[in-house]
């Protein structure tokens, strides 16, 4: 038995590092070494790992779990406890700000996994803290490689606090974390915590599907009325356009667009949209024989919380309104 930073510890065996995978999927950083020593009343941040293994968040995301592997014997009914923390460099040598921490994790011999939800930025480091207590300690791994190095600061450096950390070689934290991407920046990991990863408004359920059904009433002389129903509450927009036929004055056909109408439609509600004809369309219909018609293309669309757009389209035949010549 020997002292570690003023704390009696037992020294055992082996170390192993985890290499981070691509930033677009869940990433695990840190070390899965089996702890063979421990220290209390120190805030500790990992500074480097042998072989250049990454120990910082490669991209912004959310820490969704942290793990501690322990080879230390724990008596029955007794646990060790520590808090995982996130650190951010201030830009000064070995100075970091504590930005967040997990709830305490009660550690038994063997593999220990704890769920959490902590947003991180690219470059953030991991570390831990345990106060001076018989049942609390930061679990560590002794190493033979000087590249395994962490920084220590006696006492507690809580979230928001800054400190300069003294390097200690041939040591690893027995700590790793899983970082998941967070595409919608809602603070929930996209792979295990967010069922709708494309919308910051929804996490607990799958992104709601928007279904739209539309129908048109018989058109009037200067307007058409469209009825629409929606499967979820959403902003629904009705729009329409028509291709006007060629005339003696207009050698090519032209398109005229009606002013769109938008309103909130709730499920179970039938909403009406009145689309007024443009001046060009009115003139065209007034001059067009009743035996001919103009096609009005109507689109009723909206988007769900994830931004997916749904559209229902229909065609309305607008008959000419010109009176027959006597």
N, C-alpha and C positions, 0 to 999 in steps of 0.2 A: 504494500500500500504506500502511496506517496501523495504529496500535496499538489493540487492543481489550483493555482491562483488563490492559495490559502484555504482550499477545501480538500479534505481527504477523499481520495478516489481509488478505484481499483483499475489496474491496467490489464487489458486483455489483448485482442488481436486486430483484425484485418480492415482494410478500407477499400472503397470502390466508388467511382463517380458516375453520374448519369449525364450522358450527352444530350443536348437539346435537339429536338426535331424541328421541322419547318414551322414558321410562325403562323401559318394559315390553319394549323390544326392544334390540338392540345399539345402543350410543350411542358416537359418536366425538366426542371433545373435543380441543381444542388447535388447532394451526395446521399447514397443509400448505404453508406458504411454502417457497420454494426457498432453502436456506441460502446466504448470500453472505459470511458471516464466521464466525469461530470463536474460542473462548477456552478456555484450559486452566487447571487448578488453581483452578477456581471451582465451587461448588455453586450452582445457579441454579434458581429456581422462578418460574413465570409468575404475575404478579399481576393483570394485566388485559389485555384485547384490545379493539381498536378496534371500535366499534359495539355493545358489550355482548355480544359473542359469548361463550357459556358456556365456561369453562375449568376447571370443577370437576365432579366426579362428581355427577350429579343424583340418584342413589340408590345404595344399596349394591349391589355386584356384584363382578365379577371382570374385571381387565384381562387380555385374552387376546392382545393384540398391540400393538406400538408401531411407529410409522413415522417415518422421517426422510427428507426430500426435500432433496437437495443439488445446488446449482449450482456448487460448488467443483470445480475440476479436480483429479483425483487421479492421480498418475503410475502407470503400469502396475506391478502387483505391490506397491503401497502401499495401505494402508487407514488410515482414521481410526476411532477407537473411543471410545464413550461409554457410560454406563449411564443408563437411564431410572430415575427415582425417583418415589416417591409421598410427598407431604407433607401434614401435617394441622395445621391452625391450632391454636395454643395458646389463642387468645382475646385475646392481646396484639397490638398493631399490628405487622404484618409479621413476627411470630414464628411459626415453624413447626417441627414435629418431623418428622424424616425417619422414615417408618414402614416403607418397603420399597424394594427396588431390583431391577432386572432383571440378568440376566447381561450382560456387555459385548456391544455390537453393533458389528460391523465394517462401516463405512459406505463405500460407493462413490459415485461421481457418479450422480445420478438418484434414483429412488425406492428406498427400503430398508425392508423390513418384517421384524420380528422377533417370534417367538412367545414368549409368557410366560404366567404364571399367578399373578396377584397380587390377592388380595381387597382391596376398597376400601370405604370408607364414604361416605355422602353428604357432599359438601363437600370431599373430598380433592382436592388439587391435583397437577399433574404438573410435573416438572422433570428435571434431569439433572446429572451430574457427570462430569468427566474429570480425571485427575491431570496433573501437569506432565510431559509426555513428547512427543517428536517425533511419535508415532503416535496420540496421544489428544487429543481436543478436543470441546467441546460446540458443536454447530453452531447458528448464529444467523442471524437475518434483520434487517437494518437496515430501519427504517420511517420514514415522514415524519409519523406520527400519534403525538402524545404519549400517547394512550390505550393504545398498545401499550407495555406496561411489564412488566419482570420484576425480581425481586429477586436480588441476588448476595451471596455470602459467600465470601471468599477461603479456599481450602483445602477440605478434605473435612469434610462434616457427615454421618457415616455413619448407617445406620438406628439409631434410638434416640436420636440426638443432636438437640439443639434449637439454634436460632440465630435472630437477628434479621437480616433481609435488607435491604440497601440498595437502594431503588428506582432503576432505570435506565430512562428513557423512550426512546421511539422504537426499541424492540427487541422482537422475538419469539423464542422458542425455535422452531427448526425441528423441531417435535415434535408428534405427535398420538398418541392411544391409543384403542383400542376397548374399551369396557366392556360386558360381557354380564351379563344378570340371573343370579341364583343363587337360585332358588326354594327349594332344599332346604338352603342354607347349608353346602354341602360344600366350598367353595373351588374349584369347577370351573364354568366358564362354561357356561350352559345350552344355548347354540346350537352351539358347536363342540367343547366339551370333555367334556360330560356326556351320555351316551346314555340315562341314566335321570334326568332332571332333577327328578323328584318324590320321589326317595329318596336320602338321604345315604349309603346303604350300597352303592350301585351307581353306577359311572361308565363303566366300560369296555365295558359291554354294555347292550343294551336292557332295560328293566324286565322281569323274568321273568314270564311268564304262568302263572297258577295255574289248573289244571283239577282239579276234584274229581268223583269218581264214587262214589256211595253206593248201598247195597242193604241191605235188612232181612231178617233171619232170621225164621222163624215165631215170633210172640210167645209168651211164657210167661204164666203167670197174673198175675205182678206186675212183669214187665219186658219190654223189647224190646231186642234186640241189633242194632246197626247196624255194617256193615262199610264202610270208606271207603279210597279210594286218592287220592293227590295227585301231581301232575306235578312239583312242587318241594318241598323241605323247608319246612314251614310249620306254624304252630300251627293246628290244625283243631278246630273246636267242633261238637259234635252237640247239638241241642236239639229239643224236641218239645212240642206242646200238643194238647189235645183239647177239643172242645166237648161238654159233658155234656148229655144230654137232659133235658127237663122231667120233673118228678115231681110227685106230689101235694103234697109239701112245698115244692118249688121250682117256682113257676109260670113261671119263665123259665129258659132254658138258661144254663149257666155255663161258663167256660173254665178249664181247669186246666193249668198249665205244669210239665213235668218238669224236674228239676234238670239243667242242661247239663253236659256233660263236654268238657274240652279236653285235647289232647295233641299232641305234636310228631309229625308224620307225614312220613316220608322217601319219596322217589320209589322205586317198586318194592316198597314195603311195604304190606301190607294191615292196616289198624288196626281194632280192634274197640272199639265204644263201647257200654256197657251203660247204658240209660236206665231207671231204676226208676220205676214208677207212683207217683203220689201217693196219699195215703189216700183222697181223694175219688174218684179214678178206680177204685181197687180196690173201693170200696163200690158204685159205679155198676155196674161189671161183675159183681159178685157178685149184684146184684139184677136184672140185665138178663137176659131170656130168651135162650137160645142162638140163637134165630131172629133176634135183633137184634144190632146191632153199633155200636161207636163208632169214628169215624175219628180216628186219631192222625196229625197232620201233623208230619213230621220234616224238619228243615233241617240240612244239614251245610255249614259255611262256614269260610272262612279268607281271609287277605289276603296279597298278594305284598309285596315289599320297597317298592313304591311306594304301598302303602296301598289298592290296588284290591281290592275284595271279590268273591270268587267263591262261589257257593252252589249246591248240588244239593239238590233237595227230593223227597220221596216221601211217599206215604200208606200207612199200615198199618191194616188193618181188625182191630179188636179185638172178638171175638165175646163175647156175654153169657155169663156163667158160672152163672146161676141154674139150679138143678136143677128139672126139671118137677114140677109138683104132682101128687100121686097122687090 
